[in-house]
């Protein structure tokens, strides 16, 4: 149990730090105010699949809160959405066999189906609804931002996240890949 707690803390710390650094260094505008290509969600997805939904949530929540605090102040609706995205993707830890070096085409399809649904749910529904409720933002503005962000994030995670997971799987020793010399 202690080893898992240490892994959780380390995964969360490294993940939140990477989230902040990547979000500050790589920010490609897409033409909608405050909406950009965000590569940190691919890294968050990798860590969520490796460590599970709690780390996935914490990486997004802490990382996004720190990033916002360094830039313009916390925007809690989107911070929460980042965390929820990580927790949804993190459920795949229990379905994928990344640690055994297995990441098949079927696994890629499952990963992408879940991450696309998670992106559309958190950015197209959760974040805009919270923006309206908490910040009294205009619905047309926040739903436009949310749908565009969800689509861009889904595409980014679909490409970069899939590559990260495939590369990680290739670094792992597959079950039954070693044999005893006689």
C-alpha positions in Angstrom: 0.0 0.0 0.0 2.8 2.4 0.9 4.4 1.9 -2.5 1.2 2.8 -4.3 0.8 6.0 -2.2 4.3 7.0 -3.1 3.6 6.3 -6.8 0.4 8.4 -6.6 2.2 11.4 -5.0 5.1 11.2 -7.5 2.8 10.7 -10.5 0.6 13.6 -9.4 3.6 15.9 -8.7 5.4 15.2 -12.0 2.1 15.3 -13.9 1.0 18.6 -12.5 4.4 20.1 -13.2 4.4 18.8 -16.8 0.8 20.1 -17.2 1.9 23.6 -16.2 5.1 23.7 -18.2 3.6 22.3 -21.4 0.5 24.6 -21.1 2.7 27.7 -20.7 5.2 26.8 -23.5 2.8 25.3 -26.1 -0.3 27.4 -26.6 -1.6 27.6 -30.2 -4.6 29.8 -30.7 -7.5 28.4 -32.7 -9.4 31.7 -33.5 -11.9 31.5 -30.6 -11.0 33.8 -27.6 -9.3 31.9 -24.7 -9.3 28.7 -26.7 -6.1 27.0 -27.8 -4.5 23.7 -28.8 -3.5 22.2 -25.5 -0.9 19.4 -25.6 -0.8 19.0 -21.8 -4.0 16.9 -22.0 -2.1 14.2 -24.0 0.4 13.9 -21.1 -2.4 14.0 -18.6 -4.1 11.1 -20.5 -0.9 9.1 -20.4 -0.5 9.6 -16.6 -4.2 8.9 -16.0 -4.0 5.6 -17.8 -0.8 4.6 -16.0 -1.9 5.7 -12.5 -5.7 5.7 -12.5 -8.5 8.2 -12.0 -7.3 9.8 -8.8 -4.0 10.8 -10.3 -5.7 11.7 -13.6 -8.0 14.1 -11.7 -5.3 15.6 -9.5 -2.9 16.2 -12.5 -5.6 18.1 -14.3 -7.0 20.0 -11.3 -3.7 21.0 -9.7 -1.9 21.6 -13.0 -4.7 23.7 -14.4 -5.1 25.7 -11.1 -1.4 26.4 -11.1 -1.3 27.4 -14.8 -4.3 29.7 -14.4 -2.8 31.3 -11.2 0.5 32.0 -13.1 -1.4 33.6 -16.0 -4.5 35.4 -15.1 -6.2 33.9 -12.0 -8.0 30.6 -11.4 -11.0 29.9 -13.6 -12.6 27.2 -11.5 -15.1 25.8 -14.0 -12.4 24.9 -16.5 -10.0 23.7 -13.7 -12.7 21.3 -12.5 -13.3 20.1 -16.1 -9.6 19.3 -16.5 -9.8 17.2 -13.4 -12.9 15.4 -14.4 -11.4 14.7 -17.8 -8.4 13.0 -16.2 -10.6 10.9 -13.9 -12.7 9.7 -16.8 -9.7 8.7 -18.8 -8.0 7.3 -15.7 -10.7 4.6 -15.5 -9.0 3.0 -18.5 -6.2 1.9 -16.2 -8.4 -1.0 -15.3 -9.1 -1.9 -19.0 -5.9 -1.4 -20.8 -2.8 -3.5 -20.4 -0.2 -0.8 -21.0 2.0 -2.0 -18.1 2.2 -5.5 -19.8 3.4 -3.9 -23.0 0.0 -4.4 -24.8 -1.6 -1.6 -26.7 -3.6 -3.1 -29.7 -5.6 -1.4 -32.3 -8.7 -2.3 -30.3 -7.1 -0.6 -27.2 -6.4 2.5 -29.3 -10.0 2.6 -30.4 -11.2 2.2 -26.8 -8.9 4.9 -25.5 -9.9 7.3 -28.2 -13.6 6.6 -27.8 -13.4 7.3 -24.1 -11.2 10.4 -24.4 -13.4 11.8 -27.2 -16.5 11.3 -25.0 -14.7 12.8 -22.0 -13.5 15.8 -23.9 -17.0 16.5 -25.4 -18.7 16.0 -22.0 -16.3 18.1 -19.9 -15.7 20.9 -22.4 -18.9 20.9 -24.3 -21.2 20.5 -21.3 -19.6 20.7 -17.8 -17.3 23.8 -18.3 -19.9 25.9 -20.1 -22.7 25.1 -17.7 -20.4 26.0 -14.8 -19.3 29.2 -16.5 -23.0 30.2 -16.9 -23.9 29.2 -13.3 -20.8 30.5 -11.4 -19.5 33.4 -13.6 -22.7 34.4 -15.3 -21.0 34.2 -18.8 -23.1 34.4 -21.9 -24.2 30.9 -23.0 -23.4 31.3 -26.7 -19.8 32.4 -25.9 -19.0 29.6 -23.4 -20.7 26.8 -25.4 -18.8 27.9 -28.5 -15.5 27.9 -26.5 -16.4 24.6 -25.0 -17.3 22.7 -28.1 -14.2 24.1 -30.0 -11.9 23.2 -27.0 -13.4 19.8 -26.7 -12.9 19.0 -30.4 -9.4 20.4 -30.5 -8.5 18.6 -27.3 -10.0 15.3 -28.6 -7.9 15.6 -31.8 -4.7 16.5 -29.8 -5.2 13.7 -27.3 -6.2 11.3 -30.2 -2.9 11.9 -31.9 -0.3 12.7 -29.2 -2.0 10.7 -26.4 -2.2 7.6 -28.6 1.5 8.0 -29.6 2.5 8.4 -26.0 0.6 5.3 -24.9 1.9 3.2 -27.8 5.5 4.3 -27.1 5.1 3.6 -23.4 3.7 0.1 -24.1 6.6 -0.7 -26.3 9.0 0.0 -23.4 7.3 -2.6 -21.2 8.2 -6.3 -21.0 5.4 -8.3 -22.5 4.1 -11.3 -20.5 5.8 -14.6 -21.5 8.4 -12.7 -23.5 11.3 -14.1 -21.5 12.1 -17.8 -21.4 14.4 -19.8 -19.2 17.7 -20.9 -20.7 18.1 -24.7 -20.5 
